[in-house]
Amino acid sequence: QEQLQESGPGLVKPSETLSLTCSVSGGSISGYYWSWIRQPPGKGLEWIGHIYYSGSTNYNPSLKSRVTISVDTSKNQISLNLSSVTAADTAMYYCARVKPGQFDYWGQGTLVTVSS
Amino acid sequence: QTVVTQEPSLTVSPGGTVTLTCASSTGAVTSGYYPNWFQQKPGQAPRTLIYSTSDKHSWTPARFSGSLLGGKAALTLSGVQPEDEAEYYCLLYCGGGLWVFGGGTKVTVL
């Protein structure tokens, strides 16, 4: 069974760039889409964007100007960069595997706090 | 941008049945929106229950079912168990490679 694990700094300063990695084990990145989703404390889920294993991306229009998602097939990793962060970007960040029309496996998430 | 709307909260008795719905601001939800449903319990990551309107994962309990109902996507819990108390989110594919979550429904088993 595929396992996903998010990792990265738990604390980021305002105006800096948030950088996270999703490491995939038990399977290959190839053939799938990989989504990033976030959840501010006490609030609902927000789809950030996704990447196909070949590198094509789609982003939430509300975040598009600040988001970059990339993939490293040699390391079986997907990365998320979110620039110019503010306190509103404080959230649990999740990665998930996606087949056409189908979300299946999720990581356990990583909490990122934006604070000076 | 598309807004996806769910009931904020629902209450159901143990052993009862409850239906959650998921509406799109752009019109009727069809199979082409590939509705996915997720369950999230406090302190846990979401877990996918239903995809592509009504398909189940191997781990999805049989008491959960998905459908289209009156122009909305629907998730029905039949024979509700105490452990079904959770937040439930729907997710719709809105075209152009974009997905949008609903605001979530808190289901209380009482």
Interface residues (C-beta under 8 A of the other chain):
Chain A: S35 I37 G44 L45 E46 W47 H50 N58 N60 P61 S62 Y94 A96 P100 G101 Q102 F103 D104 W106 G107 Q108 G109
Chain B: Q1 Y34 N36 F38 Q40 A45 P46 R47 T48 Y51 S52 D55 H57 Y89 L91 Y93 G96 G97 L98 W99 V100 F101 G102 G103 G104
